[in-house]
Amino acid sequence: MSKSNERILNKLFEDSNTYIEKAINVNKDEFIKVVESRRSVRLYDDSQVEEKDMLKCLELSLLSANSSNLQPWEFYWVKDLEKKNKLIYYCLGQPAAATAKELIVCVARPDNWKLNTQSMLDMFKDKELPQAVSTYYKKIVPLAYNQGFLGLFGFLKRISTFFIGLKRPIPREPVSYNDMKIWAQKSTSLACQTLMLSLRAFGYDSCPMEGIDSFRIKKLLKLPKQAEICMVISAGKRASNGVYGKRFRLDKERFIKIV
Ligand SMILES: Cc1cc2nc3c(=O)[nH]c(=O)nc-3n(C[C@H](O)[C@H](O)[C@H](O)COP(=O)(O)O)c2cc1C
């Protein structure tokens, strides 16, 4: 393999890794039950969500896979009654929000990549920083995620990527601020799914909502312009008529392609 074709990331980590973590056994039937019984619930009953359960579900969400482990997300559990009522209004009064016991605003933070990179490096400050980690966060991450003043660095990356890409595979994105939004939204969405599955595993229900006024919600939470509302997730226990219909999906052949 020519030098330019070396798999830089694999080489960085494979060569130096001495860490071993065995895969524990899990009960697949229980997992299937969690996935199959998660439904979007639009009406909740009066049962409370225990604080410790909600906190654990939120903590589990933070274990979701995320790009470069830069954790470009934030979760606002809105407990303040005045804010909560406003949030319900900004969720357009949807029953999934209005009858919910708890509401979580899930926020993607494309703007936090630099801050979180520094935090990652700070975490290792007093320990010996593995060379692979140092190179990754000091060199590769800034190259990959910095878009520069007015996105000019991103534009240059787009052009160079095009030409280098004529000869060999190369990561194409993110090369613009819009790409960064997608970048952060992807990881945040995965955490949202973890949150909903965790709630189900703890005996609760949820509903993801994007039928919301993101502009007003950002103002409510005093979020900066660059923050993106990914979705609002409501939580509680389903009322007997809380699920609006039998679950259906289109034919799996349309979506699962074995090529
Ligand atoms: C990103 C996203 C946004 C959604 N927005 C809303 C919403 O605003 N209101 C609502 O009642 N359901 C909303 N849903 C729920 C979907 O309608 C629901 O997931 C879909 O119909 C499949 O049903 P299931 O979740 O019960 O499997 C949303 C789901 C996702 C993933």
The ligand as a Gaussian input file, in Angstrom:
#p B3LYP/6-31G(d) Opt

LIG

0 1
 C      -37.440000      13.079000      14.246000
 C      -38.850000      12.677000      14.623000
 C      -39.804000      13.643000      14.791000
 C      -41.107000      13.308000      15.199000
 N      -41.994000      14.309000      15.441000
 C      -43.195000      13.991000      15.975000
 C      -44.076000      15.005000      16.395000
 O      -43.802000      16.191000      16.310000
 N      -45.265000      14.624000      16.938000
 C      -45.619000      13.325000      17.099000
 O      -46.714000      13.055000      17.618000
 N      -44.793000      12.317000      16.694000
 C      -43.586000      12.626000      16.160000
 N      -42.710000      11.629000      15.804000
 C      -43.088000      10.230000      16.012000
 C      -43.353000       9.506000      14.697000
 O      -44.565000       9.923000      14.154000
 C      -43.300000       8.006000      14.984000
 O      -42.025000       7.662000      15.422000
 C      -43.660000       7.169000      13.758000
 O      -44.977000       7.382000      13.362000
 C      -43.459000       5.683000      14.019000
 O      -44.214000       5.247000      15.145000
 P      -43.528000       4.533000      16.406000
 O      -42.534000       5.531000      16.970000
 O      -44.640000       4.267000      17.368000
 O      -42.848000       3.313000      15.930000
 C      -41.438000      11.955000      15.380000
 C      -40.455000      10.986000      15.191000
 C      -39.170000      11.340000      14.838000
 C      -38.125000      10.270000      14.704000

